[in-house]
Amino acid sequence: MCPEFNEQEAIRRAQQGDSAALGALYEEHVDAIYRYMLYRTHDHQMAEDLTAEVFTNMLTSIERYEDRGLPFGAWLFRIARARIVDHWRRSKRRAEKEVAFSPEAEEFLVGDSPELRFEHEGLLQALQYLTEAEQEVILLRFAGGLSNREIAKVTDSNSSAVKSMTHRALKKLRKVLKRKQAFNRNLSRGADGKRK
């Protein structure tokens, strides 16, 4: 979005029915919401559908939105999180059971780079070692770009708890990724300790 974008003004105009302002809010937040949905579902089509549900909800409820000192994006992520919960409840499947991303999802997240694809797969596998709550804060922080305060608002928690959980989750991720790297190094060595 252009640097002169004024979110508060766009919200005010959108609440008055200005379609250009609604479009500007959509453009400002759609990629972050979609990325979050993609990490939660691992499926391009499902992520698109759920993202559409979030913005449909935004359209129908923006008149009731009140600025309570947090960015508009945190309000959207709260809606997104509710859509994910509804989705898993309806489908009776758990997000963490599906490790593979659809080809379209991988393309959006990592592009054509084989190195990024390899790193992404390692990170995705490492995320599976986190609890559901830890995965949630990591995805909101790094896929959604939210601050600890914003995550606390989205998850009905407090900033200190979110900060602590994020720290713990990142520590776990580092440990898992280090073990994975060590395992890969050992795998690439022969029985005599020399590189193959």
N, C-alpha and C positions, 0 to 999 in steps of 0.2 A: 504494500500500500504506500502511497506517496507520503513524504514527510509531513505535509500539512494536514493530514487526516486528523480530525478532531473527533474522537470516539464519543465523548459526552454530547457533542452537538449532533452527531449522527444518530445517537440513541433518542435524543429529544425529538428530532425530525421523524425518525422511524415510528415513534409512539404516536405521532400525529398522522401516520399513514403514508409517509413519503417513501415511495418504492425505491428511489435512488439511494436513500439513506439505508434502507434495508439491504439493498445490494452491496453497499459499501461495507456494512457490518459482516455480511456473508463472506465477501472477499477477504476481509481482514482475518477471519477465524477459521475458514473452511479447511485449510491444509492441516492445521494443528488438530482439529477435531477428527478429520479423516485418518491422520497418522495414528492417533490414539485408538480409534476403532480398528484400524488394521492390525495393530499390535495385540489388541484384545481378541480379535476373531481369526486372524491369519488368513482372511479370505477377502479378496478385492470386492466382489459383488456384495457380500454381506456388509463390509465396511461402508461401501457407498450407500446401501439402503439405510443403515443405521445413522449415517451422517445426515442423510436426507430427513430422517425422522427428527433429529435434533433441530435442524433448521426449520422444519415444519412447526415444531413445538415453539421455536423462537417466534415465528410469525404470529401464532395464535395467542401467545402470552406476553409479548413484549410490552403491551400497554400496562401490565401489572408489574413489570420490572421496576425495582427501586434501587438506586445507587446507595449501597451501604458501606462505601469506602473500599470496596474491592473491584477490580476490573471486571468488565462485562464478560470477558473470557472465562472467569471462574464460574459465573452463572451458567454459561454454556456447557462447561465441563460437568457441572452438577447434573444438567439434563442428560449429557452423554453417558455419564455413569449410571443413571437410572435406566437409560435405554439398554445398556449392556446387561444389567441385572435382569431386566424384563426378557431380553433375548435368551439368556441362558436358562431362565426359568421356563420359558415357552418351549425351548428345544430340549430341555433336560440334559444338556451336554455341558461339560466344563471346558473353559477356554484352555486350561493348561494341558489338556489331553491332546490337543491338536498342535503339534510342533511344526509341521511343514506349512510354509506360506504358499499361496497360489502364485503362479508365475507373474501375474499382473501386480500382485502385492509386492513381490520381491523387486520387480522393475521399479516401482515407485520408491521403495525404501533404499535400494542400493545401486540402481542403474545398471550399467554394463560392466562395471569394474569387478574382475574376478577376486581381487584382494579384498574389496569391501564386502563382497558376497561371503567370502570365507570368514571374515571377522564378524559379520552379521550373524552367520549361522552359529558361531561360537558363543556370541552374546545371547542369542535366543536360547540355546541349550543351557547356558548358565542361569538364565532367568528362571528356568524350571526348578532350580534349587531354592528359590525364595518362596516364602509364604504368599498367599493371595494378597494380603494387605501390603507386604513389601513390594510385590510386583506392581501393585496399584500406585504406590507413591513414586516408584522409579519411573513408571510410564508417564504419570502426570507431570513429573519434574522434567524428564528429558525428552519425551515425545511431545508432551503438551506445552512445555516451557513455563509451567506455573511455579510461583515462589512457594516457600513453606507455608506462608500465611494463606495463600490461595488454595493450596492443597488441603489445608486444615478445614477451610470453609466447604470445599467440595466433599470431603470425607466425614464431615461432622466430628472433627477432632480438634486438637489445639496445635499451635505452631511448634511447641517444644517436643511434643510426641512425634510429630511429623519429622522434625529435624533429627531426632534420635533414631527413628525407624529408617530414615534415608541413610544415615551414617552406618547403621548396622547392615542394611541391605547392600550398600556399596562395598563394605568390608567383606561380606560373604561373596559377592560377585568377583572381587579381586582374587580371593582365595581360590574360587572355582576356576577362574581363568588361568591363574598361575599353575594349578595342577594340570589343567588341560594342556598348557604349553609344555610343561615338563614331560607329560605323557607323550606328546607328539615328537619332542626331541628324542626321547628314548626309543620311540618306535622307528625313527629314521636312522638309528644307529644299528650296526650289526651286532651279533653275539660277542664279537671281540672288542666292542666298545668304539670301533671306528665307524665313521659315516659311510653309509652305503653309496 
